[in-house]
Amino acid sequence: MARFLYVLLVVVLFGVLIAIHEFGHFITAKLLGVKVNEFAIGMGPALWSRRKGETLYALRAFPVGGYCAMEGEDEDTGDPRAFSRQKGWKKIIILCAGSFMNFLLGLVIMVALSLGVTEARVPVISSFMDGFALEGDGGLMVGDRIVRVDGHAVWLYSDALVYLDRNDGVSGIDLVVERDGEQVVLNNFPLTRSIEVEESGRTVKKFGLSFTQTEQLSLGGRVKYGFLQSVDFVRIVWMSLGDLVTGRVAVSELSGVIGVVDVVSEEGAKAQTAAVGIVNVVSMMALIAVNLAVMNLLPIPALDGGRIFFVLLNGLLYAVARRRIPEKYEGYVHAGAFVVLLALMAVVAFHDVWKIFA
């Protein structure tokens, strides 16, 4: 029963994420004078609707998103206030606003959750495991604060874990640490996974570093902590995309809405208390909100990023040759890409269902 309730919670939260995204498009379109025909929360049959001015506001039956229907989104309708007739900068602001709202939502969630955090672990080396052979002035020392790992900035304790874990632990690592107020650069440092420890009945290899030091957080520190976590979410999304492109992560490992709902609801259901479960679900939804913000700005046709790409491309073509790509051809590209995205979503959904039952 608890699992079912968490599934419902996640579905509703997904609807909120999409509705917030569409609200970003809606409010900026209104502020910039673009005609909005309908703004709907939810999908499917209308439970309630009311027309105010030129816009129909509707609450629809299924809490799985919403939409902002602007005049002339995909074709020139002749209306001077149609989206297609707006200047490029207006189009870009409207198209970016949805992703901005998603990121803002993720940021607000993480800052709100961080207000309850009184202390946090920091990326400062507190000790070394038995057998660690790289301690000393020319290596690492207790009290060193990890600043960068393989070129990646380390702001939080979790950053140190993530970027150290991504190193193969064989060929060395580039480190920057802060020691006595000064930065020490350790390029190609021979830090490898050479120390064996027992975990959950199996032997795993570790770098040999221990991080147990914590620091008290002021109110400003808590806000900063939540902000840095949100920025880290963006880095995680980019890192995941890079892994997908380079083949480090297989396409078969992708998860769609079904898989995400399953994983997030499971995280909530296995928590010791309902309060902890809700916090787990909400924090994971913050990550998903940031994920949607980043993904939707990728220059892929049918996504907002793809539309922004065409706005910029048309601006360049007009500046060079006083010509633009005919709207119908751009529409064909977006429509074709949308079909491909739907097909990909169907394949991922099939894998999600297969993994759940398997």
HELIX and SHEET records of a PDB file:
HELIX    1   1 ALA A    2  LEU A   31  1                                  30    
HELIX    2   2 PHE A   83  ARG A   85  5                                   3    
HELIX    3   3 GLY A   88  SER A  114  1                                  27    
HELIX    4   4 TYR A  157  ARG A  166  1                                  10    
HELIX    5   5 LEU A  219  THR A  246  1                                  28    
HELIX    6   6 VAL A  251  GLU A  253  5                                   3    
HELIX    7   7 VAL A  257  ALA A  269  1                                  13    
HELIX    8   8 ALA A  274  ASN A  296  1                                  23    
HELIX    9   9 ASP A  304  ALA A  321  1                                  18    
HELIX   10  10 GLU A  327  PHE A  357  1                                  31    
SHEET    1   A 2 VAL A  36  LYS A  52  0                                        
SHEET    2   A 2 THR A  55  MET A  70 -1                                        
SHEET    1   B 2 GLU A 119  ARG A 121  0                                        
SHEET    2   B 2 THR A 214  GLN A 216 -1                                        
SHEET    1   C 2 SER A 127  PHE A 128  0                                        
SHEET    2   C 2 LEU A 209  SER A 210 -1                                        
SHEET    1   D 4 HIS A 152  ALA A 153  0                                        
SHEET    2   D 4 ARG A 145  VAL A 149 -1                                        
SHEET    3   D 4 ILE A 173  ARG A 179 -1                                        
SHEET    4   D 4 GLU A 182  PHE A 189 -1                                        
SHEET    1   E 2 ILE A 195  GLU A 199  0                                        
SHEET    2   E 2 ARG A 202  LYS A 206 -1                                        
END                                                                             
